[in-house]
Amino acid sequence: MLFGLFRQNNPGTFFIIFPIISLILWFPSFFHHQVVWIENAMPLYMMVQQINHLPLLADIVVFLLILGQSMLLKVLMDKFEILPFRSNLIALVFFALNGICGQMFHLNPIIWANTFLLIACWRLYSSNRQNFIASEAFDAGLFIGIASLFHFSYLFFAAFLYVSILLIRPFNARELIIGFLGTLTTYIFCFSFAYFFDYQDVLIHKNLSDSLKPIVFDSNFLIPFATPASIFVFALVLISFPAFLRYVSFAILRLKNILLSAASIALYGILSILFDVNTSPASLLVFSIPFSIIITIYLLKLKKTWIAELLLFTLLGFMFYQAFVAI
């Protein structure tokens, strides 16, 4: 069945069957053209959301971005040997988690930000066996800065960069400073560009100040996340977490540190949601990377494959339903 097909590391499945299944799952959303326009968006997203003037093109771009992210995550897992064994399942799980939220079928800043966060992870984990990582630390900081120019609350992931360097590397203050300079470079360039075009007041008082909010808890805070699909995903993560912890406890030190680093993305995701002025069901996609890893490890470790098959079909079923009612 589907789980058995994607459990293996078959190139034909990855390059042919996976894109076809993804297109079938996503296809109904192409008939739900809804423009989600964000006023006072961050500078880079303000430019790319002009694609919304061509709704079908915007939907195609979203599909290609998430498909590309799914394939990039799978290659990243293989390159750094993060999963118990090489498997195509991580790509399908990540793709399904993105489709769980109906708003992700339309152009959204989180989609673009996640792309650069994945690239930052790639550069960061590439530094594991090197003596000094000036280039990797700078690049990771730079890509996190670029992600925050699509969705400002992703600036909290700068903390992920510093914690990850401390986890996977011997302590070296210069590497932390270089990572900070990478993020800072993004904003130096952004403010220089804004100053040159006399745009700095709008950038500071509209784009930046309107993108964050103080933490406020009220009875309506969790409503955007209280959907059956979201509840199922959180329940599945809770069920999967003990298996993930067991896998981490028996992993070698290099892999253990990378796994802890990847899982910590969820902590900074919580911060980004708490301070996000545009909180919506799409905000849950900040968890798509760590949740995909945790769920995939659990499914691959399950001895009863019929349970893994059932859980995978349920996940895909929720996604297919959301594609029909995409909002």
N, C-alpha and C positions, 0 to 999 in steps of 0.2 A: 504494500500500500504506500501511501504518500510518505509516511515517516520512514519506512524502510528505504524508499528511493532517495530521500534527502539525507539520511543518516550516513550514507557513504560519501566518499570524496570523488565522485565521478565527474570528469570535466564536461561530458555531454550534458549531464543534468544541470550543471552550473551555468554553462554558456548557452544552452538551448532551451531545456525544459523549464528552468527557473524563470527566465524572462517571459516565456509563453504563459505560464501559470500566473505570473504577476500581472500580465496584461489582461488576462481573463478576469482576475479578481478586481482589477481596477477599472475595467471597461465601463461598467454602469455609471461611474462618476462622470464620464465624459458627456453625459446627457444632463448633468446638473450644473449648469454654468451660473455660479453666483460670485459676484465680485465682493471680496472682503478688503475694503480700503481703510488703511490706518492713517489717520491724521497725525501730523507731527512725528512721523516715523523716523527712525535713525537714518543717517545720510545714505548708506548703501542700499538699504531696503527702499528708501524713498525713490531711488533710481530704478530698481528692478521691478517695483510694483506697477510701473507704467505698462508692463506686459498685460496687466488686468484689462486694458482697453481691448485686448484680443482674448476673450475668455477661454476659447478652445486651446489656443497656444499656451496660455498660462497653465491650464490643466495638464497639457503634455509635458511642459517644463517640470512641473511638480512630480509627475510620474517618473520622468527620467532622473531627476535628482534623487528621489528615494530609492529607485532601482540601483543607481550608481552607489549610493551610500551603503546599501545592503551588500553589494558585491565587494566594495572596499573593506567593509568590516570583516567579511569572510576571509579575504586575502590577508588582512591584518592578523586575524586569529591564527591562520596557518603559518605566517612568517615568524611569529613569536611563540608559536606552539602553546597557545593559551588554553585551548580546549583539551579534553582527555585524548582525543585523536582528531585528525583532520576530517571535517564534515561540512556538507553544504547546508545543514540544518540551520545554522546561525543566520544565514542570509534570509531564509524563508521566515524565521521567527521575527527578525528585525523588520522585515517588510510588513508582516502582519501587524506588529505592534504600532507601526506608523499609520496603518490603515484603520486601526481600531477607533481613532478619533475622526469623526466625519469632517471636521474643519481642515484636516490635513490633506483632503482631496483638493483644496484650493490653495492658492499662493499664500504663504505665511512666512514671517521672518524666521521662525524657529527652524524651518526646513533648511534655509540657507545657513543659519548659524551652526546647525548640527554638522553640515558638510565640513566646515572649517575646524570644528572641534575634533572630528575624526582625523583630519590631516594633522592636527596638533598632537593627537595621541600617537600617530604613526611616527612623527619626528621624535617625540619624547621617548618612546619605547625602543627606538633605534639606537639610543645612547647607552644601552645597558652594559655593553662590554667594552666601552671606550674609556680611555684615560681622562680625556677632557672633552667637553661637549659644547664648546662655544657656539658652533653653527646650529646644532640641534636645539639647544635651549633658546637661542634667539628666535629660531623659526617657530617653535612651539608657542612662545610668547606672542610673536607677530600674528600667528593664525588665530589665537584666542582674541587678540585685539580686533582683528578683522571680523570675527564672529560677533563681537559686541557692537560693531557698527551696523549690524543687521538687527540685533536684539540686545539692548543695552545691559539687561540683567545678566547676560553671559559674561560680563566682566568679572563676576564672582568666580568664574572658572580659572581666573589667574591664581587663586588659592590652590586649585587642583594642580596647577603646574608646579608650584613650589613644594607642595606636599609630595607629589610624585617624584620630583628630583631627590627629595630627602629619603624617599622609600627605596628607590631603585639605584641610587648612586651613593658613594661615600660623600660625606659632607664636604662641600666646597662652596664657600660664600660667593666666589666669582661667578659660578654657574647660576646661582639664584639671581644675582645682579644682572647678568646677561639676559636671563629670561624676562626680568622686569623691563629691561631696556627694549626688548622685542615688542612688548605690549605698548610701552611708552612711545615707541617709534610710530606706531599706528596712529596715535592721537596727535603727535606732533605734525605728522603729515596732514591729518584731518583738519586741525586748527589752522595750519598754514594755508591749506586750500580754501578754507572758509574766510580767512582774513583777506586773501588775495581777491576773492569775489565779493567782499563786504557782506559776508553771510554769518559772521561770528555771533552776532546777537541772537539770531534765530537758532543757531546751533546750541548755544548755551541755555537760553530761556525757553525754548520750545522742545527741540529734539532731546536734549539731555535731561533737563529738569522735569519734563513731562513723562519721561520714560520710567521713572522710579517713583514709588510711593512708600510712605511709612508703613510698618507692619500694623495691620488692623484686623482683629479677629471679630467676626460677627456671625450671626446665624446663617448668613447667605454665602459664607466663604467657600464651603465645600460643595455647594450646589452644582457648579460647572463640572465637578468630577464625579458626581453621584449618578453615573449612568451604569446600566447593567454590564456593558463591555469593560468599563474602567474597573468596576468592582471585581469582575472575573480576573482581570489582569493582576490586580493587587493581591487577590486570593492566591493566584497561581505563583506569584513571586514569594509569598509567605510560605507556601508549601515547598517551593524549590529551595528556599534559603538554607535549611539544614544540610541538604545535599551539597550545596555550594560551600558551606563552611567545612564540611568533611573533606571535600576536594582540596580546599586551600590548606587544611591542616597537614595533609600528606604530600603536598607539592614541594618541590625543591625551592630553595630560598629565592632564586631569581624569579621563578614563576609565581611564587606566593606574593612577592612584592608587586608584581605587575597586576595580579588579580585584585589585590587590596586597592591599588591605585585606580583600576577601572571601576570597582564597586563604589569607591568614594565619590565618583561623579554624581551619584544619587544625592549625597549630602549637599553639594553645591547647587544641585538642581532644586532642592527644597528652598534654599536661600533665594534663588532666582525667581521662584514662584511667589514667595512671600513679598518680594519687593517689586514684582511686575505689575505695572499699572493696567495692563491689558490681559488680566488673568482670564483664561478660557480653557475648555477641554484640551485645546491644542498645547497648552502649557505642560501637560503631562509628558510630552515628547522629549523633554529634557532628560527623562529617565530611560529613553529607548535603548541607549547603548548598554548601561549596566543591567537593565532588566533582561535584555536579549541574552547576555552572557549567562546570567543566573539561571534563566529558564532553560536555555540550551544545555547547560551542564547537567541540570536535573533530568531532562528528557533523555540525554545520552547515557546517563547512569541508571536509568530505570531498567530493572530486569524484566518486567512485564511490558512488553512492547505494545500490547493492546491498549494499555492505559496511556502511554505516550501518544499513540495514534489518536485516541479519543480526545485528549487535551489539545493536540495540534489541530484536529478538525474543528473543535469548538472555537479555537482562536481564529482560524480562517473563516469560520461561519460568521462570527461577529464582524469581521472585516468586510465580508461580502455583503452583509446586511447594511453596514454603514455606507458602503459604496452606492447602494440603492437609495438611501435616504440622506446622502451627503448634504450638509448644510454649510 
